[in-house]
Amino acid sequence: MNNIDPYKIYSKQKSIIEKRLFGLLKGSKPDSLYEPCRYILHSGGKRVRALLILLSVKAAGAQYSKGYNAAVAVEILHNFTLVHDDIMDNADKRRGMPTLHKKYDISTAILAGDNLIAVAYMNLLKDAGPYAGNIVKSFTKGIIEVCEGQSLDKEFELRNNVTLQEYLIMIKKKTAALAEMCCLIGGQIGGGTNKHLRMLKTFGRNLGIAFQLQDDLLDITGDETEFGKVVGGDLIEGKKTYLFLKALEIAAGNNKTMLLEVIKKNGIRKNQVGKYKELYNKLDIIKLTKQEVFRYTQKAVSAARKIEDDEARHMMIWLAESLVERSK
């Protein structure tokens, strides 16, 4: 359909979701609990997970409006995970604003996060209808996988011998499981067939993996002003990303010694980032990672091409290609 304007559709649906999100806890008391909750829900973001719900509802043959409460629910869930991630990482800022535990305190942030997950369930149930059992099961399974992924991520920080395969398992749980869950729930709300649900799950899972690999790539190739983070931050913090583990897998001699130093010292200095970027280029790591991003994106696009609804198909392909072409 040539008259589909993906960005216009995205902007409209994002606006609807944000209006609902921003009005959700208006007037709720006590302020000591709900003011921090409102703060995190107003902190911005692309609302990609909410869009995945809506597009999957449409792909299953229903209207976007059937999934608005569920879309709000997954955005709340996503923000809940960010609140707790920031506490675990002792992060000072998120999207250019003070993190919740820095603006208030750790106890307030934990309680706000706990409350958000309950609010998410309440909103999810508004759209669940006759499929409530399966939808709640999918949502809960998604939360469990995200927690498992986060636990593996923290475990990897303390381990010296993480493999590339283990890293891929971790991002499948921490990032891809949430995208897959959004697509599955959207399909369930829309009354999709088993065939629809399989296609949507495949799309979400591969999109999530491509998204995380692109994030890893942007950490070393991004423009600091546009990216909004310190370039090379993962290396500075000693994180074992796809790029680092791939380099470690193929490096030899002095190159391998240089990489092992990152593990030994739990990171590098900011003025060393350029040297490691040169090493990545020398080993073709950036090129190899781009190829992996492309491979997983194509898997997502291939699944999306099977969707019968013109608008949903067009939007999902656009979304997959946009996310891996992003610069932040």
VMD Tcl script that draws the C-alpha trace (Angstrom):
set ca {
  {0.00 0.00 0.00}
  {1.68 3.16 -1.23}
  {-0.44 5.51 0.86}
  {0.91 4.19 4.18}
  {3.07 6.73 5.99}
  {4.85 4.68 8.70}
  {6.20 7.64 10.64}
  {2.78 9.33 10.70}
  {1.14 6.12 12.00}
  {3.91 5.65 14.58}
  {3.63 9.28 15.77}
  {-0.14 9.03 16.10}
  {-0.07 5.76 18.05}
  {2.83 6.96 20.24}
  {0.83 10.09 21.07}
  {-2.22 8.00 22.06}
  {-0.10 5.75 24.29}
  {1.63 8.69 25.98}
  {-1.66 10.49 26.64}
  {-2.92 7.33 28.38}
  {0.35 6.81 30.25}
  {0.55 10.39 31.48}
  {-3.07 10.42 32.65}
  {-2.97 6.97 34.22}
  {-1.93 7.85 37.78}
  {-3.22 11.42 37.83}
  {-4.62 12.22 41.26}
  {-3.55 8.88 42.78}
  {-2.50 9.09 46.43}
  {-0.27 9.02 48.41}
  {2.08 11.38 46.58}
  {5.06 9.73 48.28}
  {4.34 6.66 46.12}
  {2.68 8.06 43.01}
  {4.87 11.10 42.40}
  {7.92 8.85 41.74}
  {5.73 6.55 39.58}
  {4.53 9.51 37.51}
  {8.12 10.75 37.19}
  {9.31 7.52 35.59}
  {6.29 7.24 33.26}
  {6.96 10.79 32.01}
  {10.64 10.09 31.28}
  {10.20 9.54 27.53}
  {11.43 6.79 25.23}
  {10.52 5.46 21.80}
  {7.51 3.41 23.09}
  {8.62 0.57 20.79}
  {7.19 -2.16 23.01}
  {3.78 -0.51 23.06}
  {3.91 -0.22 19.28}
  {4.75 -3.94 19.00}
  {1.55 -4.75 20.93}
  {-0.56 -2.54 18.63}
  {0.98 -3.79 15.38}
  {0.53 -7.39 16.50}
  {-3.13 -6.74 17.36}
  {-3.54 -5.35 13.82}
  {-1.58 -8.24 12.28}
  {-3.99 -10.67 13.94}
  {-6.93 -8.94 12.25}
  {-8.22 -6.57 14.95}
  {-8.09 -2.78 15.40}
  {-5.33 -0.93 17.30}
  {-7.90 0.21 19.88}
  {-8.26 -3.35 21.20}
  {-4.71 -3.22 22.56}
  {-4.27 0.26 24.06}
  {-4.45 -0.88 27.70}
  {-2.05 -3.75 27.03}
  {0.29 -1.35 25.21}
  {0.30 0.88 28.29}
  {0.93 -2.22 30.44}
  {4.10 -3.23 28.57}
  {5.42 0.34 28.71}
  {4.88 0.32 32.48}
  {6.62 -3.07 32.67}
  {9.55 -1.77 30.61}
  {9.92 1.25 32.90}
  {9.71 -1.01 35.97}
  {12.69 -2.99 34.64}
  {14.63 0.25 34.01}
  {14.04 1.47 37.59}
  {15.45 -1.74 39.04}
  {18.26 -1.96 36.45}
  {19.38 1.55 37.38}
  {19.48 0.64 41.07}
  {21.54 -2.49 40.33}
  {23.91 -0.54 38.06}
  {24.03 2.47 40.39}
  {23.27 4.65 37.34}
  {23.01 8.41 37.82}
  {21.08 9.30 34.66}
  {18.52 7.78 32.32}
  {17.51 9.59 29.09}
  {19.34 12.69 30.32}
  {17.38 12.86 33.60}
  {18.32 11.77 37.13}
  {17.42 8.12 37.71}
  {14.55 7.48 40.12}
  {16.74 6.32 43.01}
  {18.99 9.37 42.60}
  {16.10 11.85 42.45}
  {14.41 10.28 45.48}
  {16.14 7.35 47.25}
  {16.61 3.61 46.79}
  {13.70 2.57 49.03}
  {11.30 4.86 47.18}
  {12.52 3.58 43.80}
  {12.09 -0.08 44.81}
  {8.56 0.56 46.11}
  {7.62 2.58 43.00}
  {8.91 -0.27 40.80}
  {6.87 -2.82 42.77}
  {3.77 -0.66 42.42}
  {4.31 -0.20 38.67}
  {4.31 -3.94 38.02}
  {0.95 -4.27 39.79}
  {-0.46 -1.33 37.79}
  {0.81 -3.00 34.61}
  {-1.16 -6.17 35.39}
  {-4.31 -4.15 36.09}
  {-4.06 -2.48 32.68}
  {-3.23 -5.70 30.88}
  {-6.37 -7.38 32.21}
  {-8.57 -4.62 30.74}
  {-7.73 -5.88 27.24}
  {-7.34 -9.59 27.99}
  {-11.01 -10.54 27.57}
  {-11.65 -14.25 26.87}
  {-7.91 -14.86 26.38}
  {-6.98 -13.66 29.89}
  {-5.39 -16.95 31.02}
  {-3.00 -17.17 28.06}
  {-2.24 -13.45 28.06}
  {-1.38 -13.30 31.78}
  {0.74 -16.44 31.34}
  {2.65 -14.83 28.41}
  {3.15 -11.58 30.37}
  {4.38 -13.40 33.49}
  {6.72 -15.63 31.48}
  {8.15 -12.49 29.86}
  {8.88 -10.94 33.28}
  {10.56 -14.14 34.50}
  {12.79 -14.27 31.40}
  {13.78 -10.61 31.78}
  {14.78 -11.31 35.40}
  {16.76 -14.39 34.32}
  {18.50 -12.31 31.65}
  {19.33 -9.53 34.10}
  {20.70 -12.10 36.56}
  {22.95 -13.59 33.85}
  {24.10 -10.09 32.89}
  {25.17 -9.40 36.49}
  {26.77 -12.86 36.74}
  {28.82 -12.21 33.59}
  {30.31 -9.08 35.19}
  {31.96 -11.31 37.79}
  {33.04 -14.11 35.43}
  {36.18 -14.10 33.28}
  {35.16 -16.88 30.90}
  {31.86 -15.87 29.27}
  {31.28 -17.39 25.82}
  {29.60 -15.76 22.85}
  {26.86 -18.40 23.00}
  {26.16 -17.59 26.65}
  {25.95 -13.90 25.79}
  {23.39 -14.59 23.05}
  {21.30 -16.63 25.52}
  {21.43 -13.69 27.94}
  {20.24 -11.09 25.41}
  {17.53 -13.46 24.17}
  {16.17 -13.39 27.72}
  {16.91 -9.82 28.76}
  {15.97 -7.97 25.55}
  {14.43 -10.28 22.96}
  {12.02 -12.04 25.36}
  {10.23 -8.77 26.08}
  {9.83 -7.93 22.37}
  {8.64 -11.49 21.67}
  {6.18 -11.29 24.58}
  {4.73 -8.00 23.25}
  {4.13 -9.53 19.82}
  {2.61 -12.69 21.28}
  {0.24 -10.79 23.61}
  {-0.81 -8.44 20.79}
  {-1.58 -11.45 18.62}
  {-3.53 -13.10 21.45}
  {-5.59 -9.96 22.09}
  {-6.34 -9.71 18.38}
  {-7.58 -13.30 18.35}
  {-4.78 -14.50 16.07}
  {-4.45 -18.09 14.91}
  {-1.52 -20.28 15.94}
  {0.05 -19.42 12.58}
  {-0.24 -15.68 13.35}
  {1.24 -16.18 16.81}
  {4.24 -18.15 15.48}
  {5.02 -15.44 12.91}
  {4.67 -12.67 15.50}
  {6.88 -14.45 18.05}
  {9.57 -15.01 15.39}
  {9.41 -11.35 14.42}
  {9.67 -10.11 18.01}
  {12.48 -12.44 19.03}
  {14.73 -11.61 16.06}
  {13.94 -7.91 16.27}
  {14.96 -7.94 19.94}
  {18.28 -9.64 19.24}
  {19.07 -7.26 16.35}
  {18.14 -4.30 18.58}
  {20.56 -5.36 21.34}
  {23.42 -6.09 18.94}
  {22.88 -2.67 17.37}
  {23.03 -1.16 20.87}
  {26.35 -2.91 21.46}
  {27.60 -1.58 18.12}
  {26.47 2.00 18.79}
  {28.41 2.00 22.05}
  {31.66 2.05 20.06}
  {30.58 3.60 16.73}
  {28.02 6.19 17.87}
  {28.40 9.96 17.99}
  {28.52 10.99 21.66}
  {26.25 14.03 21.19}
  {23.61 12.08 19.29}
  {24.02 8.81 21.18}
  {23.52 10.55 24.52}
  {26.08 8.33 26.27}
  {29.85 8.13 26.58}
  {31.18 6.35 23.48}
  {33.06 3.22 24.55}
  {31.17 3.14 27.85}
  {30.87 -0.65 27.72}
  {34.64 -1.04 27.44}
  {35.24 1.54 30.17}
  {32.93 -0.45 32.46}
  {34.44 -3.77 31.38}
  {31.16 -5.13 29.98}
  {31.34 -8.30 27.95}
  {29.32 -7.28 24.89}
  {28.94 -9.13 21.60}
  {31.79 -7.10 20.08}
  {34.16 -7.78 22.95}
  {33.42 -11.51 23.10}
  {33.67 -11.88 19.32}
  {37.05 -10.10 19.41}
  {38.23 -12.35 22.23}
  {37.12 -15.41 20.26}
  {39.19 -14.59 17.16}
  {42.13 -12.59 18.57}
  {45.59 -14.04 19.09}
  {48.95 -12.94 20.49}
  {49.23 -9.32 21.63}
  {45.68 -8.57 20.48}
  {44.30 -11.23 22.81}
  {46.51 -9.99 25.67}
  {45.14 -6.49 25.17}
  {41.55 -7.79 25.40}
  {42.29 -9.92 28.46}
  {43.55 -6.75 30.18}
  {39.99 -5.37 30.02}
  {38.77 -8.37 32.03}
  {41.73 -8.29 34.41}
  {41.28 -4.58 35.21}
  {37.45 -4.57 35.02}
  {37.49 -1.98 32.26}
  {39.67 0.62 30.57}
  {40.32 4.35 30.84}
  {38.37 6.72 28.60}
  {41.56 7.75 26.75}
  {42.09 4.09 25.73}
  {38.78 3.75 23.84}
  {40.31 4.83 20.50}
  {42.98 2.13 20.76}
  {40.37 -0.59 21.30}
  {38.21 0.75 18.48}
  {41.25 0.41 16.21}
  {41.66 -3.18 17.40}
  {37.99 -3.91 16.65}
  {38.45 -2.54 13.13}
  {41.67 -4.51 12.65}
  {39.85 -7.73 13.61}
  {36.81 -6.82 11.47}
  {34.61 -6.92 14.59}
  {32.49 -3.91 13.63}
  {31.88 -5.37 10.18}
  {31.06 -8.82 11.61}
  {28.63 -7.32 14.16}
  {26.89 -5.31 11.44}
  {26.47 -8.54 9.50}
  {24.85 -10.18 12.54}
  {22.53 -7.21 13.04}
  {21.53 -7.48 9.38}
  {21.04 -11.26 9.65}
  {18.66 -11.05 12.62}
  {16.86 -8.07 11.08}
  {16.27 -10.06 7.90}
  {14.86 -12.93 9.96}
  {12.41 -10.47 11.53}
  {11.53 -8.95 8.14}
  {10.99 -12.41 6.62}
  {8.47 -13.21 9.36}
  {6.74 -9.83 8.88}
  {6.39 -10.38 5.13}
  {4.01 -13.29 5.84}
  {1.51 -11.01 7.63}
  {-1.65 -10.52 5.59}
  {-2.75 -7.13 6.93}
  {-1.11 -4.53 4.65}
  {-0.65 -1.81 7.26}
  {0.70 -4.13 9.96}
  {3.10 -5.79 7.51}
  {4.35 -2.47 6.15}
  {4.77 -1.01 9.66}
  {6.63 -4.03 11.04}
  {9.11 -4.06 8.18}
  {9.60 -0.29 8.59}
  {10.10 -0.68 12.35}
  {12.68 -3.46 11.97}
  {14.67 -1.48 9.42}
  {14.40 1.78 11.40}
  {15.62 0.29 14.67}
  {18.81 -1.09 13.15}
  {19.53 2.10 11.24}
  {19.17 4.28 14.33}
  {22.06 6.30 15.73}
  {20.87 6.35 19.36}
}
mol new
graphics top color blue
foreach p $ca { graphics top sphere $p radius 0.5 }
foreach p [lrange $ca 0 end-1] q [lrange $ca 1 end] { graphics top cylinder $p $q radius 0.2 }
display resetview
